[in-house]
Amino acid sequence: MSAPYVDLNVHHAPKGVSDRVAYGFTKALRFCADTFFAKRYGHRAIVLETVAAVPGMVGATINHLKCLRRMCDDKGWIRTLMDEAENERMHLMTFIEVAKPTVFERLVILSVQWVFYLAFFALYLISPRTAHRVVGYFEEEAVLSYTLYLKEIDEGRSPNGPAPEIAKRYWQLPDSATLRDVVLVVRADEAHHRDVNHGFADELAGQPVDEARFAPSPPHVEGIRLVA
């Protein structure tokens, strides 16, 4: 299976205060990640995928409760956001097999996740549009990070070992799949989340959304167990 094509030039130009706040916040976090992890992309992925799995669950929870209160349809948002959260969690499970986190990194994950969860939950309550724009920009940065990771692999600076078994089962990769194949499908996932969340933000802003232009998501197995 080959990974879907990813357009690396997709970028939502900030429009208005909400978008600029989301973009500035994302760039600040990018600076922190670059400073802390440098080119240790496997370890960077472990911490960042822990954070990346939060927005989908928060958005699904708040939309679920809102629809119950208002007794209205969710227009498919809840399932989409739940799928995003699950997908990001599988990214984490995969990269734990690639780069074993240290005790210090586990403590960083614990603290960052709690802070980010509470901050993002509050942001979603105040402005769902800004929250989805933040995620859209997060995913733009994720696409960039995984593209740089591919470059490190292709130029021999990062090892291209066998793909973890969990990744081969989840993305239905062949037995001969390597880490490079995994990074390709993960990047394609992030490109899909990028376009979906920018689309949600546009819809909340009353702007037209062309779903046909969304990056395709690689096929994967739902509800996969972590044991054989």
C-alpha positions as CSV (number, residue, x, y, z in Angstrom):
1,M,0.0,0.0,0.0
2,S,1.4,3.4,-0.9
3,A,0.6,6.5,1.2
4,P,-1.7,9.1,-0.3
5,Y,-0.2,12.2,-1.9
6,V,0.3,15.1,0.5
7,D,0.4,18.7,-0.7
8,L,3.1,20.3,1.3
9,N,2.2,23.8,0.3
10,V,-1.2,23.9,1.9
11,H,-1.4,26.8,4.4
12,H,-4.3,28.7,5.8
13,A,-3.3,32.4,5.8
14,P,-4.5,34.0,9.1
15,K,-7.6,36.2,8.7
16,G,-8.7,38.3,11.6
17,V,-7.7,38.2,15.3
18,S,-8.9,34.7,16.0
19,D,-6.7,33.2,13.3
20,R,-3.7,35.3,14.3
21,V,-4.0,34.2,17.9
22,A,-4.2,30.5,16.8
23,Y,-1.2,30.9,14.4
24,G,0.9,32.7,17.0
25,F,0.1,30.1,19.7
26,T,1.1,27.3,17.3
27,K,4.4,29.0,16.3
28,A,5.2,29.5,20.0
29,L,4.7,25.8,20.7
30,R,6.7,24.9,17.5
31,F,9.7,27.0,18.9
32,C,9.5,25.1,22.2
33,A,9.4,21.7,20.4
34,D,12.4,22.7,18.2
35,T,14.4,23.9,21.2
36,F,13.7,20.9,23.3
37,F,13.9,18.0,20.8
38,A,16.0,19.5,17.9
39,K,16.2,16.6,15.3
40,R,15.2,13.8,17.7
41,Y,12.0,13.2,15.7
42,G,11.0,9.9,17.2
43,H,11.0,11.4,20.7
44,R,9.4,14.6,19.5
45,A,6.6,12.5,18.0
46,I,5.9,10.7,21.3
47,V,5.3,13.9,23.2
48,L,3.5,15.8,20.4
49,E,1.2,12.9,19.5
50,T,0.1,12.7,23.2
51,V,-0.9,16.3,22.9
52,A,-2.4,15.9,19.4
53,A,-4.8,13.2,20.6
54,V,-6.4,15.7,23.0
55,P,-8.3,18.1,20.7
56,G,-10.4,15.4,19.0
57,M,-11.6,14.0,22.2
58,V,-12.3,17.4,23.7
59,G,-14.2,18.6,20.6
60,A,-16.2,15.3,20.4
61,T,-17.2,15.6,24.1
62,I,-18.3,19.2,24.0
63,N,-20.2,18.7,20.7
64,H,-21.9,15.5,22.1
65,L,-23.1,17.4,25.2
66,K,-24.2,20.4,23.1
67,C,-26.3,18.2,20.8
68,L,-27.9,16.5,23.8
69,R,-28.8,19.8,25.4
70,R,-30.2,21.2,22.1
71,M,-31.6,17.9,20.9
72,C,-30.0,18.5,17.5
73,D,-28.0,16.6,14.9
74,D,-24.2,16.8,15.1
75,K,-23.7,16.8,11.2
76,G,-21.1,14.0,11.6
77,W,-18.7,16.1,13.7
78,I,-18.6,13.8,16.7
79,R,-17.6,10.7,14.8
80,T,-15.0,12.6,12.8
81,L,-13.4,14.0,16.0
82,M,-13.5,10.7,17.8
83,D,-11.8,9.1,14.8
84,E,-9.1,11.8,14.9
85,A,-8.4,11.2,18.6
86,E,-8.1,7.5,18.0
87,N,-5.9,8.0,15.0
88,E,-3.5,10.3,16.9
89,R,-3.4,7.8,19.8
90,M,-2.3,5.1,17.3
91,H,0.5,7.4,16.1
92,L,1.6,7.6,19.8
93,M,1.5,3.8,20.2
94,T,3.5,3.4,17.1
95,F,6.3,5.8,18.0
96,I,6.6,4.4,21.5
97,E,7.9,1.3,19.7
98,V,10.3,3.4,17.6
99,A,11.8,5.6,20.3
100,K,11.4,4.3,23.8
101,P,10.5,7.3,26.0
102,T,12.7,8.1,29.0
103,V,11.4,8.6,32.5
104,F,11.9,12.3,32.1
105,E,10.0,12.4,28.8
106,R,7.1,10.5,30.5
107,L,7.0,13.2,33.2
108,V,7.0,15.9,30.4
109,I,4.1,14.0,28.7
110,L,2.1,13.9,32.0
111,S,2.5,17.6,32.7
112,V,2.1,18.9,29.2
113,Q,-1.0,16.8,28.6
114,W,-2.8,18.1,31.7
115,V,-2.0,21.7,31.0
116,F,-2.9,21.4,27.3
117,Y,-6.2,19.5,28.0
118,L,-7.4,22.1,30.4
119,A,-6.3,25.0,28.2
120,F,-7.9,23.5,25.1
121,F,-11.1,22.6,26.8
122,A,-11.5,26.2,28.0
123,L,-10.6,27.5,24.5
124,Y,-13.2,25.2,22.9
125,L,-15.9,26.5,25.3
126,I,-15.0,30.1,24.5
127,S,-14.4,29.8,20.7
128,P,-14.7,26.5,18.9
129,R,-13.6,28.3,15.7
130,T,-10.3,29.3,17.2
131,A,-9.8,25.9,18.7
132,H,-10.2,24.2,15.3
133,R,-8.0,26.7,13.7
134,V,-5.3,26.0,16.3
135,V,-5.6,22.3,15.4
136,G,-5.4,23.1,11.7
137,Y,-2.1,25.0,12.3
138,F,-0.8,22.2,14.6
139,E,-1.3,19.8,11.8
140,E,0.4,22.0,9.3
141,E,3.4,21.9,11.6
142,A,3.1,18.2,12.0
143,V,3.2,17.7,8.2
144,L,6.4,19.8,8.2
145,S,7.9,17.8,11.1
146,Y,7.3,14.5,9.4
147,T,8.6,15.8,6.1
148,L,11.8,16.7,7.9
149,Y,11.8,13.3,9.6
150,L,11.6,11.7,6.1
151,K,14.6,13.8,5.0
152,E,16.6,12.6,8.0
153,I,15.8,9.0,7.1
154,D,16.5,9.4,3.4
155,E,19.8,11.1,4.0
156,G,20.9,8.4,6.4
157,R,20.9,10.5,9.6
158,S,18.0,8.5,11.2
159,P,17.8,4.7,11.0
160,N,15.2,3.2,8.7
161,G,14.4,0.1,10.7
162,P,11.5,-2.3,10.3
163,A,8.0,-0.9,10.9
164,P,6.5,-1.8,14.3
165,E,4.0,-4.6,14.2
166,I,1.2,-2.4,15.5
167,A,1.8,0.0,12.6
168,K,1.7,-2.8,10.0
169,R,-1.6,-4.1,11.4
170,Y,-3.2,-0.6,11.8
171,W,-2.3,0.7,8.4
172,Q,-2.3,-2.7,6.7
173,L,1.3,-2.3,5.7
174,P,3.2,-5.2,4.1
175,D,5.6,-7.4,6.2
176,S,8.5,-5.7,4.5
177,A,7.4,-2.2,5.6
178,T,10.0,0.1,7.1
179,L,9.9,3.1,9.4
180,R,9.9,5.3,6.3
181,D,6.6,3.8,5.2
182,V,5.1,4.5,8.6
183,V,6.2,8.1,8.6
184,L,4.6,8.5,5.1
185,V,1.2,7.2,6.3
186,V,1.4,9.2,9.5
187,R,2.1,12.4,7.6
188,A,-0.9,11.7,5.3
189,D,-3.1,11.3,8.4
190,E,-1.9,14.7,9.7
191,A,-2.6,16.3,6.3
192,H,-6.1,15.0,6.5
193,H,-6.6,16.3,10.0
194,R,-5.2,19.6,8.9
195,D,-7.8,20.1,6.2
196,V,-10.7,18.8,8.2
197,N,-10.0,21.1,11.2
198,H,-9.4,24.1,8.9
199,G,-12.7,23.1,7.3
200,F,-14.5,23.1,10.7
201,A,-13.1,26.5,11.5
202,D,-14.2,27.9,8.1
203,E,-17.7,26.4,8.6
204,L,-18.0,28.0,12.1
205,A,-16.9,31.3,10.5
206,G,-19.7,31.0,7.9
207,Q,-17.2,30.4,5.0
208,P,-17.7,27.9,2.2
209,V,-16.0,24.5,2.7
210,D,-14.9,22.3,-0.2
211,E,-14.5,18.8,1.2
212,A,-13.3,17.5,-2.1
213,R,-10.0,19.4,-1.5
214,F,-9.3,17.6,1.8
215,A,-6.2,15.4,1.8
216,P,-7.3,11.7,1.7
217,S,-6.7,9.7,4.8
218,P,-4.8,6.4,4.5
219,P,-7.0,3.3,5.2
220,H,-6.6,1.8,8.6
221,V,-8.2,-0.8,10.9
222,E,-10.6,0.5,13.5
223,G,-10.6,-0.8,17.0
224,I,-7.2,-2.5,16.8
225,R,-5.9,-4.3,19.9
226,L,-2.4,-3.7,21.1
227,V,-1.8,-7.4,21.5
228,A,-1.7,-10.0,18.7
